[in-house]
Amino acid sequence: MEEIQDLLGYKFKNRDLLTRALTHRSLSGDRSIGEAAADHNERIEFLGDAVLGLAASQFLFETFPLATEGDLSTMKGHLVSQKVLASIGDSLHLGIFLRIGNGEEISKGRKKQSILAGAMEALIAALYLDGGWHRTCELLWPHFQEELKKIPPPPLLDPKSKLQALAQLHFQLLPEYRVVSQKGPSHDPCFSVEVKVGQEPLGTGEGRSKKEAEQEAAKAGLVSWDSKERPIRG
């Protein structure tokens, strides 16, 4: 119990919640259905599924302010998938701490994706019930961030949006745009804009308006991002 709480970075006030979250139904044996439901994690897993969906939605809504509803839905589907839940559980070494029956022990249930994903949902519910909404988000969001780094950015509307998504995901920073020069007459100007993330200049672009120049700078920044392997300094 102490070790899993250390890995989570959270100490449960009600340890019975943690015990239930880590208990697979295979441990219930031949006890009655009512007793089993109170002892294993399937019932609390139901609540965890709802908490997970809302936590993922809020994370995406705040992290990608320019993303379309379709993009947000696609990313949410990835974050709440069994594969990702099992991956998060694996990163916490959750399988080691599961309480499972002999049959699942023999069939390597501690490594089964479905069991790990279910246990993660149950654990999310336990965190929510014991620590509240904000604490649950604090614990979940860094895992969401890491999982989204493993997939290509969503097909957002424009280069500025895509660069912003990458910068927020990888470094929790926003791109900064700066006009470095303005040439030509006032009725037909040409702006040159530089974009940087943290202290790292990523590219420059030109356009007949500041917005157009920023989009061109973002395009150059995306090329630089791919070629320099994330050389960002905060």
RAMO-V352882 format. One record per backbone hydrogen bond with DSSP energy under -0.5 kcal/mol. NH is the residue of the N-H (numbers start at 1). CO is the residue of the C=O. If there is no record, write none. Layout:
[[NH & CO] [NH & CO]]
//
This chain:
[[5 & 1] [6 & 2] [7 & 3] [8 & 4] [9 & 5] [10 & 5] [12 & 10] [15 & 13] [17 & 14] [18 & 14] [19 & 15] [20 & 16] [21 & 17] [22 & 18] [23 & 20] [24 & 22] [24 & 99] [27 & 24] [28 & 25] [29 & 26] [31 & 28] [36 & 32] [37 & 33] [38 & 34] [39 & 35] [39 & 36] [40 & 36] [41 & 23] [45 & 41] [46 & 42] [47 & 43] [48 & 44] [49 & 45] [50 & 46] [51 & 47] [52 & 48] [53 & 49] [54 & 50] [55 & 51] [56 & 52] [57 & 53] [58 & 54] [59 & 55] [60 & 56] [61 & 57] [62 & 58] [63 & 59] [64 & 60] [67 & 64] [72 & 68] [73 & 69] [74 & 70] [75 & 71] [76 & 72] [77 & 73] [78 & 74] [79 & 75] [80 & 76] [81 & 78] [85 & 81] [86 & 82] [87 & 83] [88 & 84] [89 & 85] [90 & 86] [91 & 87] [92 & 88] [93 & 90] [94 & 89] [96 & 93] [97 & 93] [97 & 94] [98 & 94] [98 & 95] [99 & 22] [100 & 98] [105 & 101] [106 & 102] [107 & 103] [108 & 105] [109 & 104] [111 & 108] [112 & 109] [116 & 112] [117 & 113] [118 & 114] [119 & 115] [120 & 116] [121 & 117] [122 & 118] [123 & 119] [124 & 120] [125 & 121] [126 & 122] [127 & 123] [128 & 124] [129 & 125] [130 & 126] [131 & 127] [132 & 127] [132 & 128] [136 & 132] [137 & 133] [138 & 134] [139 & 135] [140 & 136] [141 & 137] [142 & 138] [143 & 140] [144 & 140] [145 & 141] [146 & 142] [147 & 143] [148 & 144] [149 & 145] [150 & 147] [151 & 148] [156 & 154] [162 & 158] [163 & 159] [164 & 160] [165 & 161] [166 & 162] [167 & 163] [168 & 164] [169 & 165] [170 & 166] [171 & 167] [172 & 168] [173 & 167] [176 & 196] [178 & 194] [180 & 178] [180 & 192] [181 & 192] [183 & 190] [188 & 185] [189 & 186] [190 & 183] [191 & 207] [192 & 181] [193 & 205] [194 & 178] [195 & 203] [196 & 176] [197 & 200] [199 & 233] [200 & 197] [201 & 199] [202 & 195] [203 & 195] [205 & 193] [207 & 191] [213 & 209] [214 & 210] [215 & 211] [216 & 212] [217 & 213] [218 & 214] [219 & 215] [220 & 216] [221 & 217] [222 & 218] [223 & 219] [224 & 220] [225 & 221] [226 & 222] [227 & 223] [228 & 224] [229 & 225] [230 & 225] [232 & 230]]
//
